[in-house]
């Protein structure tokens, strides 16, 4: 089989933006460009430098078999459980990222540099993942409902940069104009 197009080979990283508001109004808006969600992606919603990330669909299938001449033959297969997670690693150890990592809240003291650890519930909101590259296919993934939670240890290594593993849990949301796309919209028409 030959290659369809070498322009499809892709290298790059992602930017992740989160707002604690489900199906945020600007998630699919544009600002005179073709980039969906550009008004949503502002620095106050950015999780900073993302070292690595991956899309991880988890689908469970139910298989059906018929018996024919003493042999079982598969004649049907459907999915009966679907979920999508996006594990990622950040390396900007700032108050917002540490607040998410430690499920922390700001104490009543008014001091924004101190966090009350394991004092806040998981927060649901909207996510925009921006994958723009000079090599290959760019894309934007707009997620109307998700939560971000810690996904492992925060190693304190004196010989390397600190990296915090977290995961985005994409949640089903089929309200209003999201009814036909309850797990979000993947836009591959990014220029």
C-alpha positions as CSV (number, residue, x, y, z in Angstrom):
1,X,0.0,0.0,0.0
2,X,1.3,3.4,-0.9
3,X,1.3,6.5,1.3
4,X,-1.8,8.7,0.8
5,X,0.0,11.9,1.8
6,X,3.2,12.6,3.7
7,X,1.5,15.8,4.8
8,X,-0.4,13.6,7.3
9,X,2.7,12.7,9.2
10,X,2.5,14.8,12.4
11,X,4.8,16.1,15.1
12,X,3.9,18.5,17.9
13,X,2.5,19.1,21.3
14,X,-0.7,20.5,22.8
15,X,-2.0,23.4,24.8
16,X,-4.8,22.6,27.3
17,X,-7.4,25.2,28.5
18,X,-9.9,24.6,31.2
19,X,-12.8,26.6,32.6
20,X,-15.0,25.5,35.5
21,X,-18.2,26.0,33.5
22,X,-19.9,23.2,31.6
23,X,-20.5,23.8,27.9
24,X,-18.9,27.3,28.1
25,X,-20.5,29.6,25.6
26,X,-17.3,30.5,23.8
27,X,-16.0,26.9,23.4
28,X,-17.1,26.8,19.8
29,X,-16.9,30.5,18.9
30,X,-14.4,32.0,16.5
31,X,-12.8,35.4,16.3
32,X,-12.6,36.1,12.6
33,X,-10.4,33.1,12.0
34,X,-11.2,29.5,11.2
35,X,-10.1,28.3,14.7
36,X,-13.0,27.0,16.7
37,X,-12.9,28.1,20.3
38,X,-10.3,30.8,19.9
39,X,-12.1,33.2,22.3
40,X,-12.1,30.3,24.9
41,X,-8.4,29.8,24.8
42,X,-7.0,32.7,26.9
43,X,-4.0,32.6,29.2
44,X,-6.1,32.6,32.4
45,X,-7.5,29.2,31.3
46,X,-4.2,27.7,30.2
47,X,-2.6,24.8,32.1
48,X,0.8,26.0,30.9
49,X,3.5,23.9,29.3
50,X,2.3,20.3,28.7
51,X,5.2,17.9,28.5
52,X,3.3,14.9,27.1
53,X,-0.3,13.9,26.5
54,X,-2.3,11.2,24.8
55,X,-5.9,10.4,23.8
56,X,-7.0,7.1,25.4
57,X,-10.4,5.8,24.3
58,X,-11.6,2.8,26.4
59,X,-14.3,0.8,24.7
60,X,-15.8,-2.4,25.9
61,X,-17.4,-4.6,23.3
62,X,-20.0,-7.4,23.5
63,X,-19.6,-10.1,20.9
64,X,-22.3,-12.4,19.6
65,X,-21.7,-15.9,18.2
66,X,-23.8,-18.4,16.3
67,X,-23.2,-22.1,16.1
68,X,-22.7,-23.6,12.7
69,X,-21.6,-27.2,12.2
70,X,-20.2,-27.4,15.7
71,X,-18.2,-24.2,15.4
72,X,-18.8,-20.8,17.0
73,X,-18.7,-18.0,14.5
74,X,-18.8,-14.3,15.4
75,X,-21.7,-12.6,13.7
76,X,-22.1,-9.4,15.6
77,X,-20.1,-7.0,17.8
78,X,-21.2,-3.8,19.5
79,X,-19.8,-1.4,22.0
80,X,-21.5,-1.3,25.3
81,X,-19.3,0.9,27.4
82,X,-17.4,3.9,26.1
83,X,-15.1,6.4,27.9
84,X,-12.3,8.7,26.9
85,X,-9.4,9.9,29.0
86,X,-6.6,12.2,28.1
87,X,-3.6,11.6,30.4
88,X,-1.1,14.5,30.4
89,X,1.9,15.8,32.2
90,X,2.5,19.4,33.2
91,X,5.8,20.9,34.3
92,X,4.7,24.4,35.4
93,X,4.4,24.1,39.1
94,X,2.2,27.1,39.8
95,X,-0.7,27.7,42.2
96,X,-3.5,26.8,39.7
97,X,-1.9,23.5,38.6
98,X,-1.0,22.5,42.2
99,X,-4.6,23.4,43.3
100,X,-5.9,20.9,40.6
101,X,-3.2,18.3,41.4
102,X,-3.9,18.3,45.2
103,X,-7.7,18.9,44.9
104,X,-7.0,21.9,47.1
105,X,-8.9,25.1,47.9
106,X,-7.8,28.5,49.0
107,X,-8.0,28.8,52.8
108,X,-10.2,31.6,54.3
109,X,-7.0,33.5,55.2
110,X,-7.1,35.3,51.9
111,X,-3.5,34.2,51.2
112,X,-3.4,33.0,47.5
113,X,0.0,31.3,48.0
114,X,-1.3,28.8,50.5
115,X,-3.6,25.8,49.6
116,X,-5.7,23.6,51.8
117,X,-4.8,20.1,50.4
118,X,-7.5,17.6,49.6
119,X,-10.2,20.1,50.6
120,X,-12.0,20.6,47.2
121,X,-14.1,18.2,45.2
122,X,-13.4,17.4,41.5
123,X,-14.6,20.3,39.4
124,X,-16.5,19.8,36.1
125,X,-16.0,22.2,33.3
126,X,-15.1,22.8,29.6
127,X,-11.8,21.9,28.0
128,X,-10.2,23.0,24.7
129,X,-7.2,21.1,23.5
130,X,-5.2,23.0,20.8
131,X,-2.8,21.0,18.8
132,X,-1.2,23.3,16.2
133,X,1.9,22.1,14.4
134,X,4.1,23.1,11.6
135,X,4.6,19.5,10.6
136,X,1.4,17.6,9.8
137,X,-2.2,17.8,10.8
138,X,-3.4,20.4,13.4
139,X,-6.6,19.9,15.3
140,X,-8.7,21.4,18.1
141,X,-10.7,19.3,20.4
142,X,-13.6,21.1,22.2
143,X,-15.0,19.2,25.2
144,X,-18.2,20.5,26.7
145,X,-18.0,18.5,30.0
146,X,-14.9,17.1,31.7
147,X,-13.1,16.9,34.9
148,X,-9.3,17.1,35.6
149,X,-7.8,15.0,38.3
150,X,-4.4,13.8,39.5
151,X,-3.1,10.7,37.8
152,X,-0.1,9.5,39.9
153,X,2.8,10.8,41.9
154,X,4.5,14.2,41.7
155,X,8.2,13.1,41.8
156,X,10.6,15.5,43.5
157,X,13.7,14.7,41.6
158,X,16.7,16.9,42.1
159,X,18.2,15.9,38.7
160,X,15.3,16.7,36.5
161,X,12.3,19.1,36.1
162,X,9.2,18.4,38.2
163,X,6.4,16.8,36.2
164,X,2.8,16.5,37.4
165,X,0.7,13.7,35.9
166,X,-3.0,14.5,35.5
167,X,-5.9,13.2,33.4
168,X,-8.9,14.7,31.7
169,X,-11.9,12.5,32.1
170,X,-14.3,13.4,29.2
171,X,-17.9,13.2,30.4
172,X,-21.0,12.6,28.4
173,X,-23.0,15.8,27.8
174,X,-25.9,15.8,25.4
175,X,-27.8,19.0,26.1
176,X,-28.7,21.7,23.6
177,X,-26.4,21.9,20.5
178,X,-24.1,19.2,22.1
179,X,-26.8,16.5,21.6
180,X,-25.2,15.2,18.4
181,X,-21.7,15.4,19.8
182,X,-21.9,14.5,23.6
183,X,-18.2,13.8,23.9
184,X,-17.1,17.0,22.1
185,X,-16.1,18.1,18.7
186,X,-12.8,17.3,17.0
187,X,-12.0,20.0,14.4
188,X,-9.4,18.9,11.9
189,X,-10.0,21.8,9.5
190,X,-7.5,24.0,11.3
191,X,-5.3,26.2,9.2
